[in-house]
């Protein structure tokens, strides 16, 4: 009976896959586009920058609104 692998959670826990990570990154990028950022801006961002922006979505929406107001005035 393999009790050592059964009790060791590190050996039986699900592993992260590259496909799942790419899918998560794509979903996160789509969420930023839904918040108002352009696709070109989002494409230039690194993964850690995308995740940092999604931590505070209200700040992102406010920044997009401020940039839109500034562009209309100019």
N, C-alpha and C positions, 0 to 999 in steps of 0.2 A: 504494500500500500504506500503510495507516494504522499506521505503527509508533509514532507518538507516543502515540496512545491505547492501544495495546497495551502499551507499556512503562510508561505512567503508571498505577500501581496504583490511585491515588485515583479515577481516572475509570472504572475497570472493576470496582471492588469492589462487592459487593451493598450496597444501601442499606437502612437500618432503616425499618420502616413503623410507622405508628401502631397498626394492628391487632395486629402482633406484640408491640408494647410492652404493650398492654392485656392480651393473653393471658399474657405473662410476669408481669405484676402480679397477675393473677387466680390464677395457679398459685402464686405466692409467698404470697398471702393464704391460700390453701387449705392450704399447708404450715404456716403459723402456727396455723391452726385445728387441724390434725392434731397439733401439738405440745401443745395443751391450752388455748390462748387461746379465749375466747368469740368468736363471730362479731360481736357488737356492739362488742367492744373492737377487733377487727381492722378493722372498717369505719371506725372513727374515726381510724385511723393514717394518716399521710402515706406516700407511696411510699418516701421515703428512710428513714423510721423502720422500715418493714417490712423493707427490705433490710439495715438495720443489725442488726435483731433476728435475722435469718436467718444472719448471719455467725457467731453463737455460739448455736447451738440448745440446747446444754446449759445455758446460763445462763437461757434462756427456760423450759425444762422445770423447772429448780430454782425459778424465781420463781413459776411457776404452782403447784407443789407447796407452796411456802411460803404462798402466798395461800390455798390450799385448807385447809391445816392451821390457819391463823389464823381462817378463817371457821367451821371446825368447833368451835374452842375457844370462840368468842364466842356 
